[in-house]
Amino acid sequence: MKEQLDLLWELQKIDIEIRSLKESQDGYPKEIKRLDEKQEIEREKTHKEKEKVEELDKERRQKEGHLSLEQEKMKRTEGKMFEVKTNKEYQALLTEIENLKGASVREEEEILQLLEEIDDLKKSLSKREKETAAALARIEGDKKALLEKMTRDREVLKKQMKRREIVAKQLESNLYQLYNTLSEKRQGLGVVRVRQETCQGCFVNVPPQMFIEVQKNNALVRCPNCNRILYWEGDREEATK
């Protein structure tokens, strides 16, 4: 029976690792998706700043175009000064020229303000692009490490599945069936250790005589509370402590 109990305990440890590996495999796609979303957020930050610079630059070009038209109009108006015949016409042209000059000055000031704002944004954008590049590189590194770990875990899972098959074949059919039944009913734990006279499955104390029997690992002993198979992993010195 000791050999069978040892096999049951090994099977339990294999199943715990298999379950952990499967949970990890299930979680990897979510983690990769989270990293992809994180990358997209970083790119979006830079994209918005670029759009802002482009919008202001477009506005600057429009104002410069409008200023050019105003200045051309002012030149044409000034040219008419030599054609006027009355003082009234002359005064009207002077007023129009002054208005055009005032509009041009305001346009130039607005263009200068836009140029300063664009320059500040470009400096901020340059810094943001460097930060984004560094952040994207870190995230890409995390993704690469995660994919490598996922591949390694997949290989370990295959090996453990093969190992489980080998161990299961060495178990007596009734014991294997009992183990599977208990595992299904007890959150994947069909065999548990006993430590300091306590079942490590339900953490209830086992009777002293039962604890002595468990330490021998020569008979199938089940927890009186949770009904799991009890296994002793240790030596007499540890039991005494």
C-alpha positions as CSV (number, residue, x, y, z in Angstrom):
1,M,0.0,0.0,0.0
2,K,2.9,2.4,0.7
3,E,3.9,2.3,-2.9
4,Q,0.3,3.0,-4.0
5,L,0.1,5.9,-1.5
6,D,3.3,7.4,-2.8
7,L,2.0,7.2,-6.3
8,L,-1.3,8.8,-5.2
9,W,0.7,11.6,-3.6
10,E,2.8,12.1,-6.7
11,L,-0.3,12.1,-8.8
12,Q,-1.8,14.8,-6.6
13,K,1.3,17.0,-6.9
14,I,1.3,16.5,-10.7
15,D,-2.4,17.5,-10.8
16,I,-1.8,20.6,-8.7
17,E,0.9,21.7,-11.1
18,I,-1.2,20.8,-14.2
19,R,-4.1,22.9,-12.8
20,S,-1.7,25.8,-12.1
21,L,-0.3,25.6,-15.6
22,K,-3.7,25.5,-17.2
23,E,-4.8,28.5,-15.2
24,S,-1.7,30.3,-16.4
25,Q,-2.4,29.3,-20.0
26,D,-5.9,30.6,-19.7
27,G,-4.6,33.9,-18.3
28,Y,-1.9,34.6,-20.9
29,P,-4.3,35.8,-23.7
30,K,-5.9,38.3,-21.3
31,E,-2.5,39.5,-20.1
32,I,-1.3,39.9,-23.7
33,K,-4.5,41.8,-24.6
34,R,-3.9,44.1,-21.6
35,L,-0.4,44.8,-22.8
36,D,-1.7,45.5,-26.3
37,E,-4.2,47.9,-24.9
38,K,-1.5,49.6,-22.8
39,Q,0.6,50.0,-26.0
40,E,-2.4,51.5,-27.8
41,I,-3.0,54.0,-24.9
42,E,0.7,55.1,-25.2
43,R,0.4,55.5,-29.0
44,E,-2.9,57.5,-28.6
45,K,-1.2,60.0,-26.2
46,T,1.4,60.8,-28.9
47,H,-1.2,60.8,-31.7
48,K,-3.4,63.4,-29.9
49,E,-0.4,65.7,-29.4
50,K,0.5,65.3,-33.1
51,E,-3.0,66.1,-34.1
52,K,-3.0,69.2,-32.0
53,V,0.3,70.4,-33.6
54,E,-1.2,69.7,-37.1
55,E,-4.4,71.6,-36.2
56,L,-2.5,74.7,-35.0
57,D,-0.1,74.5,-38.0
58,K,-3.1,74.4,-40.3
59,E,-4.6,77.4,-38.6
60,R,-1.3,79.2,-38.9
61,R,-1.2,78.6,-42.7
62,Q,-4.8,79.8,-43.1
63,K,-4.0,83.0,-41.2
64,E,-0.8,83.6,-43.2
65,G,-2.8,83.1,-46.4
66,H,-5.4,85.5,-45.2
67,L,-2.7,88.0,-44.1
68,S,-1.2,87.8,-47.6
69,L,-4.5,88.6,-49.1
70,E,-5.0,91.5,-46.8
71,Q,-1.6,92.9,-47.6
72,E,-2.3,92.6,-51.3
73,K,-5.6,94.4,-50.9
74,M,-3.8,97.1,-48.9
75,K,-1.3,97.6,-51.8
76,R,-4.1,97.9,-54.3
77,T,-5.9,100.4,-52.1
78,E,-2.7,102.4,-51.6
79,G,-2.4,102.4,-55.4
80,K,-5.8,104.1,-55.8
81,M,-4.6,107.1,-53.8
82,F,-3.1,108.6,-56.9
83,E,-6.4,108.2,-58.8
84,V,-8.8,109.9,-56.3
85,K,-10.2,113.3,-57.4
86,T,-12.0,114.4,-54.2
87,N,-11.0,114.9,-50.6
88,K,-13.9,112.6,-49.5
89,E,-12.6,109.8,-51.7
90,Y,-9.1,110.4,-50.3
91,Q,-10.3,110.2,-46.7
92,A,-12.3,107.1,-47.4
93,L,-9.2,105.4,-48.8
94,L,-7.1,106.4,-45.8
95,T,-9.7,105.0,-43.4
96,E,-9.8,101.7,-45.4
97,I,-6.0,101.5,-45.4
98,E,-5.8,102.1,-41.6
99,N,-8.4,99.4,-41.1
100,L,-6.5,97.0,-43.3
101,K,-3.2,97.8,-41.5
102,G,-4.9,97.2,-38.1
103,A,-6.3,93.9,-39.3
104,S,-2.9,92.9,-40.6
105,V,-1.2,93.7,-37.3
106,R,-3.7,91.7,-35.4
107,E,-3.3,88.8,-37.8
108,E,0.5,89.0,-37.5
109,E,0.2,88.9,-33.7
110,E,-2.1,85.9,-33.8
111,I,0.3,84.2,-36.2
112,L,3.3,84.8,-33.8
113,Q,1.2,83.5,-30.9
114,L,0.4,80.4,-32.9
115,L,4.1,79.9,-33.8
116,E,5.1,80.1,-30.1
117,E,2.3,77.6,-29.1
118,I,3.3,75.3,-31.9
119,D,7.0,75.5,-30.9
120,D,6.1,74.6,-27.3
121,L,3.9,71.8,-28.4
122,K,6.6,70.4,-30.7
123,K,9.1,70.4,-27.7
124,S,6.5,68.6,-25.6
125,L,5.7,66.2,-28.5
126,S,9.4,65.4,-28.9
127,K,9.7,64.5,-25.2
128,R,6.4,62.6,-25.3
129,E,7.7,60.6,-28.4
130,K,10.8,59.6,-26.5
131,E,8.8,58.6,-23.4
132,T,6.3,56.7,-25.6
133,A,9.1,54.9,-27.5
134,A,10.7,53.8,-24.2
135,A,7.3,52.7,-22.8
136,L,6.5,50.7,-26.0
137,A,9.9,49.1,-25.8
138,R,9.3,48.0,-22.2
139,I,5.8,46.7,-23.0
140,E,7.1,44.8,-26.0
141,G,9.8,43.3,-23.8
142,D,7.1,42.2,-21.3
143,K,5.1,40.7,-24.2
144,K,8.1,38.8,-25.5
145,A,8.9,37.5,-22.0
146,L,5.2,36.5,-21.5
147,L,5.1,34.6,-24.8
148,E,8.3,32.8,-24.0
149,K,7.0,31.8,-20.6
150,M,3.7,30.7,-22.2
151,T,5.7,28.5,-24.6
152,R,7.8,27.0,-21.7
153,D,4.7,26.4,-19.6
154,R,3.0,24.7,-22.6
155,E,6.0,22.3,-22.9
156,V,6.0,21.6,-19.1
157,L,2.3,21.0,-19.3
158,K,2.8,18.4,-22.0
159,K,5.5,16.6,-20.0
160,Q,3.3,16.7,-16.8
161,M,0.4,15.3,-18.7
162,K,2.6,12.4,-20.0
163,R,3.9,11.9,-16.5
164,R,0.4,11.8,-15.1
165,E,-0.6,9.1,-17.6
166,I,2.4,7.0,-16.5
167,V,1.7,7.4,-12.8
168,A,-2.0,6.8,-13.2
169,K,-1.4,3.5,-15.0
170,Q,0.6,2.2,-12.0
171,L,-2.3,2.8,-9.6
172,E,-4.9,0.2,-8.7
173,S,-8.1,1.0,-10.6
174,N,-10.2,1.4,-7.4
175,L,-7.7,3.8,-5.9
176,Y,-7.5,5.8,-9.1
177,Q,-11.3,6.0,-9.3
178,L,-11.5,7.0,-5.6
179,Y,-8.9,9.7,-6.1
180,N,-10.7,11.2,-9.1
181,T,-14.0,11.2,-7.3
182,L,-12.5,13.0,-4.3
183,S,-10.7,15.5,-6.5
184,E,-13.9,16.4,-8.3
185,K,-15.7,16.9,-5.0
186,R,-12.9,18.6,-3.1
187,Q,-11.6,21.4,-5.3
188,G,-9.0,19.2,-7.0
189,L,-7.5,17.8,-3.8
190,G,-8.1,14.1,-3.3
191,V,-4.9,13.5,-1.3
192,V,-3.6,15.9,1.4
193,R,-0.7,16.0,3.8
194,V,-1.1,15.7,7.6
195,R,1.0,18.2,9.5
196,Q,1.1,18.6,13.3
197,E,-1.9,16.3,13.6
198,T,-3.9,18.5,11.3
199,C,-5.5,17.7,7.9
200,Q,-4.1,20.2,5.4
201,G,-7.2,19.9,3.3
202,C,-9.8,21.1,5.9
203,F,-7.4,22.0,8.7
204,V,-9.3,19.9,11.3
205,N,-7.3,17.9,13.8
206,V,-7.2,14.2,13.3
207,P,-7.4,11.7,16.2
208,P,-4.0,10.9,17.7
209,Q,-4.2,7.2,16.8
210,M,-5.2,8.0,13.3
211,F,-2.2,10.4,13.1
212,I,0.1,7.5,14.1
213,E,-1.4,5.3,11.3
214,V,-1.0,8.1,8.7
215,Q,2.7,8.4,9.5
216,K,3.2,4.8,8.7
217,N,1.9,5.3,5.1
218,N,1.0,1.6,5.1
219,A,-2.8,1.9,4.9
220,L,-5.5,4.0,3.3
221,V,-6.5,6.6,5.9
222,R,-9.1,9.2,5.2
223,C,-9.9,12.4,7.1
224,P,-12.9,12.0,9.3
225,N,-14.0,15.5,8.4
226,C,-13.4,16.1,4.7
227,N,-13.0,12.4,3.7
228,R,-9.8,13.1,1.7
229,I,-7.0,10.5,1.6
230,L,-4.3,11.5,4.2
231,Y,-0.6,11.2,3.4
232,W,2.4,11.7,5.6
233,E,5.4,13.4,4.0
234,G,8.2,13.6,6.5
235,D,10.1,11.6,9.1
236,R,9.6,10.6,12.7
237,E,11.7,13.5,14.0
238,E,9.4,16.0,12.2
239,A,6.3,14.2,13.6
240,T,7.7,14.5,17.1
241,K,8.3,18.2,16.7
